[in-house]
């Protein structure tokens, strides 16, 4: 599979957002954000996207506990995520890497 990078964004989009990056990563795993399949997640808080990009799996788990998203079949959702090994396929744009680093230093919450 190919890596998701900033230059993979649609032509009309100058800057990739956390939301668009999460949508692309989910797509690699066969998951549709707010889709109709039982393994598709339903996002209830728009802050979810930034949190997942900033905190990775910890942000995914904590945002679930905060009820920012849900999924009828968590087992299938996580199987899909783990099966594609997203961490090896992700090429996070520099703007997100810098923000992640600053968040760790300054503990943005």
mmCIF file of the C-alpha atoms, coordinates in Angstrom:
data_MODEL
# 
_entry.id   MODEL 
# 
loop_
_atom_site.group_PDB 
_atom_site.id 
_atom_site.type_symbol 
_atom_site.label_atom_id 
_atom_site.label_alt_id 
_atom_site.label_comp_id 
_atom_site.label_asym_id 
_atom_site.label_entity_id 
_atom_site.label_seq_id 
_atom_site.pdbx_PDB_ins_code 
_atom_site.Cartn_x 
_atom_site.Cartn_y 
_atom_site.Cartn_z 
_atom_site.occupancy 
_atom_site.B_iso_or_equiv 
_atom_site.pdbx_formal_charge 
_atom_site.auth_seq_id 
_atom_site.auth_comp_id 
_atom_site.auth_asym_id 
_atom_site.auth_atom_id 
_atom_site.pdbx_PDB_model_num 
ATOM 1   C CA . UNK A 1 1   ? 0.000   0.000  0.000  1.00 0.00 ? 1   UNK A CA 1 
ATOM 2   C CA . UNK A 1 2   ? 1.089   3.552  -0.553 1.00 0.00 ? 2   UNK A CA 1 
ATOM 3   C CA . UNK A 1 3   ? 1.832   6.116  2.095  1.00 0.00 ? 3   UNK A CA 1 
ATOM 4   C CA . UNK A 1 4   ? -0.572  8.964  2.824  1.00 0.00 ? 4   UNK A CA 1 
ATOM 5   C CA . UNK A 1 5   ? 1.197   12.275 2.430  1.00 0.00 ? 5   UNK A CA 1 
ATOM 6   C CA . UNK A 1 6   ? 0.317   15.935 2.320  1.00 0.00 ? 6   UNK A CA 1 
ATOM 7   C CA . UNK A 1 7   ? 0.654   16.086 -1.459 1.00 0.00 ? 7   UNK A CA 1 
ATOM 8   C CA . UNK A 1 8   ? -2.031  13.381 -1.785 1.00 0.00 ? 8   UNK A CA 1 
ATOM 9   C CA . UNK A 1 9   ? -4.687  15.947 -0.831 1.00 0.00 ? 9   UNK A CA 1 
ATOM 10  C CA . UNK A 1 10  ? -7.249  16.954 -3.451 1.00 0.00 ? 10  UNK A CA 1 
ATOM 11  C CA . UNK A 1 11  ? -6.127  19.695 -5.851 1.00 0.00 ? 11  UNK A CA 1 
ATOM 12  C CA . UNK A 1 12  ? -8.480  22.264 -4.324 1.00 0.00 ? 12  UNK A CA 1 
ATOM 13  C CA . UNK A 1 13  ? -7.016  21.714 -0.867 1.00 0.00 ? 13  UNK A CA 1 
ATOM 14  C CA . UNK A 1 14  ? -3.792  23.615 -0.130 1.00 0.00 ? 14  UNK A CA 1 
ATOM 15  C CA . UNK A 1 15  ? -3.219  22.253 3.354  1.00 0.00 ? 15  UNK A CA 1 
ATOM 16  C CA . UNK A 1 16  ? -4.119  18.862 4.758  1.00 0.00 ? 16  UNK A CA 1 
ATOM 17  C CA . UNK A 1 17  ? -6.171  19.041 7.935  1.00 0.00 ? 17  UNK A CA 1 
ATOM 18  C CA . UNK A 1 18  ? -6.296  16.571 10.795 1.00 0.00 ? 18  UNK A CA 1 
ATOM 19  C CA . UNK A 1 19  ? -9.766  15.602 9.634  1.00 0.00 ? 19  UNK A CA 1 
ATOM 20  C CA . UNK A 1 20  ? -8.705  14.880 6.050  1.00 0.00 ? 20  UNK A CA 1 
ATOM 21  C CA . UNK A 1 21  ? -5.685  12.909 7.262  1.00 0.00 ? 21  UNK A CA 1 
ATOM 22  C CA . UNK A 1 22  ? -7.835  10.758 9.585  1.00 0.00 ? 22  UNK A CA 1 
ATOM 23  C CA . UNK A 1 23  ? -10.320 10.168 6.733  1.00 0.00 ? 23  UNK A CA 1 
ATOM 24  C CA . UNK A 1 24  ? -7.464  8.995  4.478  1.00 0.00 ? 24  UNK A CA 1 
ATOM 25  C CA . UNK A 1 25  ? -5.992  6.727  7.159  1.00 0.00 ? 25  UNK A CA 1 
ATOM 26  C CA . UNK A 1 26  ? -9.391  5.184  7.888  1.00 0.00 ? 26  UNK A CA 1 
ATOM 27  C CA . UNK A 1 27  ? -9.887  4.621  4.164  1.00 0.00 ? 27  UNK A CA 1 
ATOM 28  C CA . UNK A 1 28  ? -6.621  2.635  4.016  1.00 0.00 ? 28  UNK A CA 1 
ATOM 29  C CA . UNK A 1 29  ? -8.120  0.285  6.619  1.00 0.00 ? 29  UNK A CA 1 
ATOM 30  C CA . UNK A 1 30  ? -11.467 -0.029 4.823  1.00 0.00 ? 30  UNK A CA 1 
ATOM 31  C CA . UNK A 1 31  ? -13.245 2.160  7.367  1.00 0.00 ? 31  UNK A CA 1 
ATOM 32  C CA . UNK A 1 32  ? -15.516 5.056  6.484  1.00 0.00 ? 32  UNK A CA 1 
ATOM 33  C CA . UNK A 1 33  ? -15.892 7.839  9.015  1.00 0.00 ? 33  UNK A CA 1 
ATOM 34  C CA . UNK A 1 34  ? -19.631 8.184  9.702  1.00 0.00 ? 34  UNK A CA 1 
ATOM 35  C CA . UNK A 1 35  ? -20.263 5.314  7.297  1.00 0.00 ? 35  UNK A CA 1 
ATOM 36  C CA . UNK A 1 36  ? -22.985 2.652  7.392  1.00 0.00 ? 36  UNK A CA 1 
ATOM 37  C CA . UNK A 1 37  ? -20.978 -0.512 8.072  1.00 0.00 ? 37  UNK A CA 1 
ATOM 38  C CA . UNK A 1 38  ? -20.877 -1.847 11.648 1.00 0.00 ? 38  UNK A CA 1 
ATOM 39  C CA . UNK A 1 39  ? -17.076 -1.288 11.759 1.00 0.00 ? 39  UNK A CA 1 
ATOM 40  C CA . UNK A 1 40  ? -17.351 2.350  10.601 1.00 0.00 ? 40  UNK A CA 1 
ATOM 41  C CA . UNK A 1 41  ? -16.947 4.874  13.376 1.00 0.00 ? 41  UNK A CA 1 
ATOM 42  C CA . UNK A 1 42  ? -19.465 7.607  14.076 1.00 0.00 ? 42  UNK A CA 1 
ATOM 43  C CA . UNK A 1 43  ? -17.742 10.824 15.167 1.00 0.00 ? 43  UNK A CA 1 
ATOM 44  C CA . UNK A 1 44  ? -19.663 13.002 17.653 1.00 0.00 ? 44  UNK A CA 1 
ATOM 45  C CA . UNK A 1 45  ? -17.011 15.638 18.377 1.00 0.00 ? 45  UNK A CA 1 
ATOM 46  C CA . UNK A 1 46  ? -14.985 17.438 15.711 1.00 0.00 ? 46  UNK A CA 1 
ATOM 47  C CA . UNK A 1 47  ? -12.041 17.690 18.149 1.00 0.00 ? 47  UNK A CA 1 
ATOM 48  C CA . UNK A 1 48  ? -11.612 13.930 17.629 1.00 0.00 ? 48  UNK A CA 1 
ATOM 49  C CA . UNK A 1 49  ? -9.501  14.411 14.490 1.00 0.00 ? 49  UNK A CA 1 
ATOM 50  C CA . UNK A 1 50  ? -6.908  16.698 16.101 1.00 0.00 ? 50  UNK A CA 1 
ATOM 51  C CA . UNK A 1 51  ? -6.720  14.466 19.149 1.00 0.00 ? 51  UNK A CA 1 
ATOM 52  C CA . UNK A 1 52  ? -6.046  11.328 17.126 1.00 0.00 ? 52  UNK A CA 1 
ATOM 53  C CA . UNK A 1 53  ? -3.335  13.014 15.077 1.00 0.00 ? 53  UNK A CA 1 
ATOM 54  C CA . UNK A 1 54  ? -1.712  14.567 18.143 1.00 0.00 ? 54  UNK A CA 1 
ATOM 55  C CA . UNK A 1 55  ? -1.938  11.570 20.483 1.00 0.00 ? 55  UNK A CA 1 
ATOM 56  C CA . UNK A 1 56  ? -2.166  8.589  18.094 1.00 0.00 ? 56  UNK A CA 1 
ATOM 57  C CA . UNK A 1 57  ? -3.591  5.416  19.675 1.00 0.00 ? 57  UNK A CA 1 
ATOM 58  C CA . UNK A 1 58  ? -3.841  7.009  23.124 1.00 0.00 ? 58  UNK A CA 1 
ATOM 59  C CA . UNK A 1 59  ? -5.956  9.811  21.647 1.00 0.00 ? 59  UNK A CA 1 
ATOM 60  C CA . UNK A 1 60  ? -8.112  7.271  19.833 1.00 0.00 ? 60  UNK A CA 1 
ATOM 61  C CA . UNK A 1 61  ? -8.772  5.352  23.044 1.00 0.00 ? 61  UNK A CA 1 
ATOM 62  C CA . UNK A 1 62  ? -9.303  8.351  25.286 1.00 0.00 ? 62  UNK A CA 1 
ATOM 63  C CA . UNK A 1 63  ? -11.599 10.054 22.790 1.00 0.00 ? 63  UNK A CA 1 
ATOM 64  C CA . UNK A 1 64  ? -13.679 6.856  22.728 1.00 0.00 ? 64  UNK A CA 1 
ATOM 65  C CA . UNK A 1 65  ? -13.903 6.893  26.525 1.00 0.00 ? 65  UNK A CA 1 
ATOM 66  C CA . UNK A 1 66  ? -14.945 10.570 26.322 1.00 0.00 ? 66  UNK A CA 1 
ATOM 67  C CA . UNK A 1 67  ? -17.731 9.490  23.921 1.00 0.00 ? 67  UNK A CA 1 
ATOM 68  C CA . UNK A 1 68  ? -16.336 11.557 21.047 1.00 0.00 ? 68  UNK A CA 1 
ATOM 69  C CA . UNK A 1 69  ? -16.981 8.588  18.735 1.00 0.00 ? 69  UNK A CA 1 
ATOM 70  C CA . UNK A 1 70  ? -18.530 5.156  18.793 1.00 0.00 ? 70  UNK A CA 1 
ATOM 71  C CA . UNK A 1 71  ? -18.657 2.031  16.711 1.00 0.00 ? 71  UNK A CA 1 
ATOM 72  C CA . UNK A 1 72  ? -21.100 -0.900 16.872 1.00 0.00 ? 72  UNK A CA 1 
ATOM 73  C CA . UNK A 1 73  ? -18.353 -3.485 16.140 1.00 0.00 ? 73  UNK A CA 1 
ATOM 74  C CA . UNK A 1 74  ? -15.187 -2.350 17.874 1.00 0.00 ? 74  UNK A CA 1 
ATOM 75  C CA . UNK A 1 75  ? -13.698 -5.814 17.363 1.00 0.00 ? 75  UNK A CA 1 
ATOM 76  C CA . UNK A 1 76  ? -13.876 -5.529 13.574 1.00 0.00 ? 76  UNK A CA 1 
ATOM 77  C CA . UNK A 1 77  ? -12.819 -1.863 13.660 1.00 0.00 ? 77  UNK A CA 1 
ATOM 78  C CA . UNK A 1 78  ? -9.620  -2.687 15.560 1.00 0.00 ? 78  UNK A CA 1 
ATOM 79  C CA . UNK A 1 79  ? -8.943  -5.788 13.475 1.00 0.00 ? 79  UNK A CA 1 
ATOM 80  C CA . UNK A 1 80  ? -9.060  -3.628 10.343 1.00 0.00 ? 80  UNK A CA 1 
ATOM 81  C CA . UNK A 1 81  ? -6.820  -0.972 11.889 1.00 0.00 ? 81  UNK A CA 1 
ATOM 82  C CA . UNK A 1 82  ? -4.271  -3.514 13.086 1.00 0.00 ? 82  UNK A CA 1 
ATOM 83  C CA . UNK A 1 83  ? -4.334  -5.615 9.930  1.00 0.00 ? 83  UNK A CA 1 
ATOM 84  C CA . UNK A 1 84  ? -3.148  -2.762 7.673  1.00 0.00 ? 84  UNK A CA 1 
ATOM 85  C CA . UNK A 1 85  ? -0.420  -1.689 10.136 1.00 0.00 ? 85  UNK A CA 1 
ATOM 86  C CA . UNK A 1 86  ? -1.136  2.008  9.680  1.00 0.00 ? 86  UNK A CA 1 
ATOM 87  C CA . UNK A 1 87  ? 1.910   3.156  11.624 1.00 0.00 ? 87  UNK A CA 1 
ATOM 88  C CA . UNK A 1 88  ? 4.165   1.865  8.829  1.00 0.00 ? 88  UNK A CA 1 
ATOM 89  C CA . UNK A 1 89  ? 2.077   3.467  6.105  1.00 0.00 ? 89  UNK A CA 1 
ATOM 90  C CA . UNK A 1 90  ? 1.663   6.910  7.585  1.00 0.00 ? 90  UNK A CA 1 
ATOM 91  C CA . UNK A 1 91  ? 3.805   9.779  6.385  1.00 0.00 ? 91  UNK A CA 1 
ATOM 92  C CA . UNK A 1 92  ? 2.510   12.524 8.641  1.00 0.00 ? 92  UNK A CA 1 
ATOM 93  C CA . UNK A 1 93  ? 3.096   16.006 7.207  1.00 0.00 ? 93  UNK A CA 1 
ATOM 94  C CA . UNK A 1 94  ? 5.661   18.173 8.979  1.00 0.00 ? 94  UNK A CA 1 
ATOM 95  C CA . UNK A 1 95  ? 3.007   20.578 10.352 1.00 0.00 ? 95  UNK A CA 1 
ATOM 96  C CA . UNK A 1 96  ? 1.449   17.719 12.350 1.00 0.00 ? 96  UNK A CA 1 
ATOM 97  C CA . UNK A 1 97  ? 4.836   16.409 13.545 1.00 0.00 ? 97  UNK A CA 1 
ATOM 98  C CA . UNK A 1 98  ? 5.746   19.858 14.868 1.00 0.00 ? 98  UNK A CA 1 
ATOM 99  C CA . UNK A 1 99  ? 2.392   20.168 16.595 1.00 0.00 ? 99  UNK A CA 1 
ATOM 100 C CA . UNK A 1 100 ? 2.827   16.695 18.159 1.00 0.00 ? 100 UNK A CA 1 
ATOM 101 C CA . UNK A 1 101 ? 6.255   17.659 19.451 1.00 0.00 ? 101 UNK A CA 1 
ATOM 102 C CA . UNK A 1 102 ? 4.969   20.945 20.907 1.00 0.00 ? 102 UNK A CA 1 
ATOM 103 C CA . UNK A 1 103 ? 2.017   19.158 22.490 1.00 0.00 ? 103 UNK A CA 1 
ATOM 104 C CA . UNK A 1 104 ? 4.386   16.764 24.265 1.00 0.00 ? 104 UNK A CA 1 
ATOM 105 C CA . UNK A 1 105 ? 6.567   19.615 25.496 1.00 0.00 ? 105 UNK A CA 1 
ATOM 106 C CA . UNK A 1 106 ? 3.776   21.961 26.582 1.00 0.00 ? 106 UNK A CA 1 
ATOM 107 C CA . UNK A 1 107 ? 1.029   19.382 27.308 1.00 0.00 ? 107 UNK A CA 1 
ATOM 108 C CA . UNK A 1 108 ? -1.761  21.123 25.343 1.00 0.00 ? 108 UNK A CA 1 
ATOM 109 C CA . UNK A 1 109 ? -5.106  19.972 26.758 1.00 0.00 ? 109 UNK A CA 1 
# 
